[in-house]
Amino acid sequence: MDDVNVVVTWPAGEEAMRIIAGADPRVRATQVSYREPEERRDLRRKGRLDELDRYPMSVSQELRDALREADALYGLDFPNDVLDLAPRLRWVQMVGVGIDHLGGTGLMESDVTITSVGGFNSLNIAEFVVGLMLAYVKRFKPYFLAQPMKRWAYNYGDSLTGKTVGVVGLGRIGAETARLSKAFEMRVLATRRTPTKDTPPNVDRLYAAGDLSSMLPECDFVVLAVALTPETNRLIGERELRAMKSSACLINVARGQVVDEAALVRALQEGWIAGAGLDVFEQEPLPPDSPLWELPNVIVTPHASAAVEGYAEHAARFVAENLRRFVAGEPLMNVVDRAKGY
Protein backbone atom coordinates (compact mmCIF):
# COMPACT_ATOMS: atom_id res chain seq x y z
CA MET A 1 0.00 0.00 0.00
CA ASP A 2 1.13 3.57 -0.71
CA ASP A 3 1.33 6.23 1.97
CA VAL A 4 -1.86 6.61 3.99
CA ASN A 5 -2.95 10.14 4.85
CA VAL A 6 -4.77 10.39 8.17
CA VAL A 7 -6.44 13.64 9.19
CA VAL A 8 -7.03 14.04 12.91
CA THR A 9 -9.81 16.54 13.62
CA TRP A 10 -9.86 15.96 17.38
CA PRO A 11 -7.29 17.91 19.50
CA ALA A 12 -5.44 14.77 20.52
CA GLY A 13 -2.21 16.37 21.71
CA GLU A 14 1.44 15.92 20.74
CA GLU A 15 2.00 12.54 22.40
CA ALA A 16 -1.16 11.06 20.88
CA MET A 17 -0.15 12.32 17.45
CA ARG A 18 3.29 10.75 17.88
CA ILE A 19 1.64 7.41 18.71
CA ILE A 20 -0.67 7.64 15.69
CA ALA A 21 2.11 8.63 13.29
CA GLY A 22 4.21 5.73 14.59
CA ALA A 23 1.65 3.10 13.59
CA ASP A 24 3.45 2.42 10.31
CA PRO A 25 6.17 4.17 8.28
CA ARG A 26 3.60 4.74 5.53
CA VAL A 27 1.26 6.73 7.79
CA ARG A 28 1.16 10.49 7.25
CA ALA A 29 -0.78 12.09 10.11
CA THR A 30 -2.03 15.67 9.98
CA GLN A 31 -3.92 17.41 12.78
CA VAL A 32 -6.43 20.12 11.91
CA SER A 33 -9.03 20.76 14.59
CA TYR A 34 -12.74 20.66 13.86
CA ARG A 35 -14.96 20.63 16.96
CA GLU A 36 -18.66 21.40 16.85
CA PRO A 37 -20.38 22.95 19.88
CA GLU A 38 -22.28 20.49 22.04
CA GLU A 39 -25.56 22.15 21.09
CA ARG A 40 -24.93 21.45 17.39
CA ARG A 41 -23.91 17.86 18.12
CA ASP A 42 -27.08 17.45 20.16
CA LEU A 43 -29.22 18.58 17.21
CA ARG A 44 -27.52 15.98 15.01
CA ARG A 45 -28.39 13.25 17.52
CA LYS A 46 -32.02 14.27 17.39
CA GLY A 47 -32.13 14.47 13.59
CA ARG A 48 -33.01 18.17 13.70
CA LEU A 49 -30.64 18.93 10.84
CA ASP A 50 -32.67 21.90 9.60
CA GLU A 51 -31.71 23.70 12.83
CA LEU A 52 -27.94 23.32 12.49
CA ASP A 53 -27.71 26.88 11.15
CA ARG A 54 -28.41 28.07 14.69
CA TYR A 55 -24.80 27.11 15.40
CA PRO A 56 -22.95 27.89 12.17
CA MET A 57 -19.60 26.23 11.50
CA SER A 58 -16.98 27.10 8.91
CA VAL A 59 -14.38 24.75 7.44
CA SER A 60 -10.92 26.31 7.39
CA GLN A 61 -8.84 26.28 4.22
CA GLU A 62 -6.25 24.25 6.10
CA LEU A 63 -8.81 21.54 6.82
CA ARG A 64 -10.08 21.64 3.23
CA ASP A 65 -6.55 21.10 1.95
CA ALA A 66 -5.94 18.23 4.36
CA LEU A 67 -9.25 16.52 3.59
CA ARG A 68 -8.57 16.60 -0.14
CA GLU A 69 -5.76 14.07 0.40
CA ALA A 70 -7.31 12.14 3.29
CA ASP A 71 -7.61 8.36 3.16
CA ALA A 72 -8.76 8.17 6.78
CA LEU A 73 -10.20 10.48 9.44
CA TYR A 74 -9.93 10.30 13.21
CA GLY A 75 -12.19 12.54 15.24
CA LEU A 76 -15.51 13.27 16.86
CA ASP A 77 -17.13 15.81 14.54
CA PHE A 78 -17.06 16.16 10.76
CA PRO A 79 -18.46 18.77 8.35
CA ASN A 80 -21.74 18.21 6.52
CA ASP A 81 -19.93 18.01 3.17
CA VAL A 82 -17.10 15.80 4.39
CA LEU A 83 -17.64 13.26 1.61
CA ASP A 84 -17.25 15.97 -1.04
CA LEU A 85 -14.25 17.48 0.75
CA ALA A 86 -12.54 14.10 1.14
CA PRO A 87 -13.04 12.22 -2.17
CA ARG A 88 -10.41 9.59 -1.26
CA LEU A 89 -11.92 8.80 2.14
CA ARG A 90 -12.20 5.08 2.93
CA TRP A 91 -12.26 4.91 6.72
CA VAL A 92 -13.43 7.00 9.67
CA GLN A 93 -12.19 6.21 13.17
CA MET A 94 -14.38 7.73 15.87
CA VAL A 95 -12.78 9.12 19.01
CA GLY A 96 -15.51 7.58 21.17
CA VAL A 97 -18.17 4.91 21.12
CA GLY A 98 -21.24 6.82 19.94
CA ILE A 99 -22.07 7.40 16.27
CA ASP A 100 -25.55 8.83 16.81
CA HIS A 101 -24.30 12.40 16.17
CA LEU A 102 -23.16 11.75 12.57
CA GLY A 103 -26.51 12.79 11.11
CA GLY A 104 -26.14 15.22 8.20
CA THR A 105 -22.58 14.20 7.31
CA GLY A 106 -23.65 11.44 4.93
CA LEU A 107 -21.19 9.04 6.52
CA MET A 108 -23.83 6.62 7.79
CA GLU A 109 -25.34 6.40 4.31
CA SER A 110 -21.97 5.94 2.57
CA ASP A 111 -19.77 2.89 2.06
CA VAL A 112 -16.97 4.42 4.14
CA THR A 113 -15.92 2.06 6.93
CA ILE A 114 -16.64 3.49 10.39
CA THR A 115 -14.98 2.17 13.55
CA SER A 116 -15.43 3.13 17.19
CA VAL A 117 -13.01 3.20 20.11
CA GLY A 118 -15.23 1.02 22.27
CA GLY A 119 -13.61 -1.28 24.77
CA PHE A 120 -10.51 0.30 26.23
CA ASN A 121 -12.45 2.80 28.36
CA SER A 122 -15.24 0.48 29.49
CA LEU A 123 -13.68 -0.07 32.91
CA ASN A 124 -13.48 3.66 33.60
CA ILE A 125 -17.16 4.13 32.75
CA ALA A 126 -18.12 1.11 34.86
CA GLU A 127 -16.14 2.57 37.78
CA PHE A 128 -18.09 5.80 37.29
CA VAL A 129 -21.33 3.81 37.54
CA VAL A 130 -20.21 2.14 40.76
CA GLY A 131 -19.16 5.54 42.07
CA LEU A 132 -22.69 6.84 41.47
CA MET A 133 -24.18 3.79 43.18
CA LEU A 134 -21.91 4.32 46.19
CA ALA A 135 -22.64 8.05 46.28
CA TYR A 136 -26.35 7.26 46.33
CA VAL A 137 -26.34 4.47 48.90
CA LYS A 138 -23.85 6.24 51.22
CA ARG A 139 -25.71 9.57 50.80
CA PHE A 140 -22.65 11.56 49.79
CA LYS A 141 -24.60 14.40 48.18
CA PRO A 142 -26.04 15.77 51.45
CA TYR A 143 -22.52 15.73 52.93
CA PHE A 144 -21.10 17.62 49.95
CA LEU A 145 -23.88 20.21 50.19
CA ALA A 146 -23.37 20.59 53.95
CA GLN A 147 -19.61 21.15 53.76
CA PRO A 148 -19.62 24.76 52.43
CA MET A 149 -22.07 25.66 55.21
CA LYS A 150 -19.88 23.92 57.83
CA ARG A 151 -22.90 21.92 58.93
CA TRP A 152 -22.08 18.81 60.99
CA ALA A 153 -24.95 16.38 60.40
CA TYR A 154 -25.19 12.62 60.07
CA ASN A 155 -26.96 10.83 57.25
CA TYR A 156 -27.75 7.17 57.63
CA GLY A 157 -26.58 5.32 54.54
CA ASP A 158 -26.83 1.73 53.40
CA SER A 159 -24.70 -0.96 51.77
CA LEU A 160 -24.43 -2.18 48.18
CA THR A 161 -23.98 -5.71 49.44
CA GLY A 162 -27.13 -7.72 48.84
CA LYS A 163 -28.66 -5.12 46.55
CA THR A 164 -29.82 -5.99 43.02
CA VAL A 165 -28.53 -4.10 40.01
CA GLY A 166 -30.18 -4.40 36.61
CA VAL A 167 -27.88 -3.63 33.69
CA VAL A 168 -29.81 -2.59 30.60
CA GLY A 169 -27.43 -3.41 27.76
CA LEU A 170 -24.80 -6.06 28.55
CA GLY A 171 -22.14 -4.83 26.16
CA ARG A 172 -18.57 -3.96 27.15
CA ILE A 173 -19.59 -1.29 29.68
CA GLY A 174 -22.45 -3.40 31.00
CA ALA A 175 -20.19 -6.44 31.43
CA GLU A 176 -17.62 -4.40 33.37
CA THR A 177 -20.39 -2.94 35.52
CA ALA A 178 -21.58 -6.47 36.28
CA ARG A 179 -18.06 -7.59 37.21
CA LEU A 180 -17.46 -4.68 39.56
CA SER A 181 -20.91 -5.06 41.11
CA LYS A 182 -20.10 -8.65 41.99
CA ALA A 183 -17.13 -7.37 44.00
CA PHE A 184 -19.71 -5.76 46.28
CA GLU A 185 -21.65 -9.03 46.47
CA MET A 186 -24.56 -7.57 44.55
CA ARG A 187 -27.12 -9.62 42.65
CA VAL A 188 -26.74 -8.81 38.95
CA LEU A 189 -29.53 -8.97 36.38
CA ALA A 190 -29.05 -7.84 32.79
CA THR A 191 -30.66 -7.47 29.38
CA ARG A 192 -28.92 -8.07 26.08
CA ARG A 193 -30.10 -7.64 22.53
CA THR A 194 -29.03 -11.16 21.60
CA PRO A 195 -29.32 -13.44 24.67
CA THR A 196 -27.23 -16.60 24.78
CA LYS A 197 -28.12 -20.03 26.07
CA ASP A 198 -25.51 -19.78 28.82
CA THR A 199 -25.66 -17.03 31.44
CA PRO A 200 -22.70 -14.63 30.98
CA PRO A 201 -20.03 -14.26 33.68
CA ASN A 202 -20.97 -12.15 36.72
CA VAL A 203 -24.67 -12.20 35.79
CA ASP A 204 -27.24 -14.04 37.88
CA ARG A 205 -29.99 -13.82 35.29
CA LEU A 206 -30.06 -12.64 31.68
CA TYR A 207 -33.23 -11.23 30.11
CA ALA A 208 -34.11 -10.52 26.51
CA ALA A 209 -33.99 -6.84 25.57
CA GLY A 210 -37.78 -6.77 25.28
CA ASP A 211 -38.36 -8.25 28.73
CA LEU A 212 -37.65 -5.14 30.82
CA SER A 213 -41.00 -5.43 32.56
CA SER A 214 -39.86 -8.63 34.25
CA MET A 215 -36.48 -7.29 35.35
CA LEU A 216 -37.23 -3.75 36.54
CA PRO A 217 -39.36 -4.61 39.63
CA GLU A 218 -36.45 -6.69 40.95
CA CYS A 219 -33.86 -3.92 40.88
CA ASP A 220 -32.51 -1.54 43.49
CA PHE A 221 -30.37 0.08 40.79
CA VAL A 222 -31.11 0.23 37.07
CA VAL A 223 -28.06 1.05 34.93
CA LEU A 224 -28.60 2.15 31.33
CA ALA A 225 -25.65 1.21 29.10
CA VAL A 226 -27.25 0.73 25.68
CA ALA A 227 -26.41 2.41 22.39
CA LEU A 228 -28.95 4.90 21.09
CA THR A 229 -30.88 3.23 18.26
CA PRO A 230 -34.50 3.47 17.06
CA GLU A 231 -35.24 0.52 19.39
CA THR A 232 -33.74 2.19 22.47
CA ASN A 233 -35.07 5.70 21.88
CA ARG A 234 -37.32 6.49 24.88
CA LEU A 235 -36.78 2.94 26.10
CA ILE A 236 -37.44 4.12 29.66
CA GLY A 237 -40.75 5.94 29.91
CA GLU A 238 -43.55 6.28 32.41
CA ARG A 239 -44.51 2.61 32.26
CA GLU A 240 -40.95 1.45 32.96
CA LEU A 241 -40.39 4.02 35.71
CA ARG A 242 -43.61 3.01 37.45
CA ALA A 243 -42.52 -0.63 37.22
CA MET A 244 -39.39 0.11 39.26
CA LYS A 245 -39.25 -0.04 43.04
CA SER A 246 -40.11 3.22 44.80
CA SER A 247 -36.72 2.84 46.54
CA ALA A 248 -34.79 2.30 43.28
CA CYS A 249 -32.17 4.53 41.67
CA LEU A 250 -31.79 4.99 37.91
CA ILE A 251 -28.26 5.53 36.51
CA ASN A 252 -27.82 6.62 32.90
CA VAL A 253 -24.42 6.55 31.17
CA ALA A 254 -25.93 5.70 27.75
CA ARG A 255 -27.66 8.58 25.97
CA GLY A 256 -30.23 11.05 27.23
CA GLN A 257 -32.75 10.07 24.57
CA VAL A 258 -32.93 6.55 26.01
CA VAL A 259 -35.10 8.08 28.77
CA ASP A 260 -38.30 10.10 28.54
CA GLU A 261 -36.89 12.97 30.56
CA ALA A 262 -40.23 14.61 31.36
CA ALA A 263 -41.49 11.31 32.77
CA LEU A 264 -38.26 10.91 34.74
CA VAL A 265 -38.66 14.35 36.33
CA ARG A 266 -42.19 13.43 37.40
CA ALA A 267 -40.99 10.09 38.73
CA LEU A 268 -38.36 11.81 40.88
CA GLN A 269 -40.68 14.58 42.06
CA GLU A 270 -43.60 12.29 42.87
CA GLY A 271 -41.63 9.39 44.35
CA TRP A 272 -42.16 6.70 41.74
CA ILE A 273 -38.42 6.09 42.17
CA ALA A 274 -36.09 7.35 44.88
CA GLY A 275 -33.20 8.84 42.94
CA ALA A 276 -31.07 9.09 39.81
CA GLY A 277 -27.46 9.49 38.75
CA LEU A 278 -27.48 11.12 35.30
CA ASP A 279 -24.47 11.67 33.05
CA VAL A 280 -26.44 12.20 29.83
CA PHE A 281 -29.55 14.20 28.95
CA GLU A 282 -32.10 14.79 26.20
CA GLN A 283 -30.54 18.21 25.60
CA GLU A 284 -26.86 18.81 26.21
CA PRO A 285 -25.61 20.90 27.86
CA LEU A 286 -28.47 20.47 30.33
CA PRO A 287 -30.48 23.74 30.21
CA PRO A 288 -30.21 25.95 33.32
CA ASP A 289 -33.99 25.79 33.82
CA SER A 290 -34.10 22.00 33.99
CA PRO A 291 -35.61 20.79 37.29
CA LEU A 292 -32.94 18.06 37.36
CA TRP A 293 -30.32 20.58 38.52
CA GLU A 294 -32.11 21.24 41.80
CA LEU A 295 -33.76 17.95 42.68
CA PRO A 296 -32.16 16.75 45.92
CA ASN A 297 -32.37 13.09 44.87
CA VAL A 298 -30.41 13.58 41.62
CA ILE A 299 -26.69 13.64 40.88
CA VAL A 300 -25.92 15.48 37.62
CA THR A 301 -22.62 15.08 35.77
CA PRO A 302 -21.80 16.66 32.37
CA HIS A 303 -21.46 13.62 30.06
CA ALA A 304 -18.19 12.92 31.83
CA SER A 305 -18.19 9.19 32.61
CA ALA A 306 -15.49 8.55 29.99
CA ALA A 307 -13.39 11.61 30.85
CA VAL A 308 -10.17 10.33 32.42
CA GLU A 309 -6.57 11.49 32.50
CA GLY A 310 -4.61 10.01 29.63
CA TYR A 311 -7.67 9.33 27.46
CA ALA A 312 -6.04 10.83 24.37
CA GLU A 313 -2.96 8.61 24.64
CA HIS A 314 -4.96 5.44 25.43
CA ALA A 315 -7.26 6.09 22.49
CA ALA A 316 -4.28 6.82 20.23
CA ARG A 317 -2.81 3.38 20.96
CA PHE A 318 -6.07 1.78 19.88
CA VAL A 319 -6.17 3.96 16.76
CA ALA A 320 -2.55 3.13 15.97
CA GLU A 321 -3.32 -0.59 16.01
CA ASN A 322 -6.29 -0.04 13.72
CA LEU A 323 -4.08 2.07 11.45
CA ARG A 324 -1.51 -0.71 11.32
CA ARG A 325 -4.27 -3.10 10.29
CA PHE A 326 -5.64 -0.64 7.73
CA VAL A 327 -2.25 -0.23 6.07
CA ALA A 328 -1.68 -4.00 6.14
CA GLY A 329 -5.10 -4.74 4.68
CA GLU A 330 -6.20 -6.63 7.81
CA PRO A 331 -9.70 -6.53 9.38
CA LEU A 332 -10.26 -3.47 11.55
CA MET A 333 -11.38 -3.58 15.18
CA ASN A 334 -14.81 -2.29 16.26
CA VAL A 335 -16.33 -1.89 12.82
CA VAL A 336 -19.74 -0.23 13.18
CA ASP A 337 -22.71 -2.31 12.12
CA ARG A 338 -24.92 0.27 10.44
CA ALA A 339 -27.97 -1.96 10.72
CA LYS A 340 -27.60 -2.11 14.50
CA GLY A 341 -26.46 1.49 14.90
CA TYR A 342 -23.29 0.69 16.84
Summary of the structure (lengths in Angstrom):
residues: 342
radius of gyration: 21.4
end to end distance: 28.8
largest distance: 67.7
contacts: 1087
relative contact order: 0.14
helix: 35%
strand: 16%
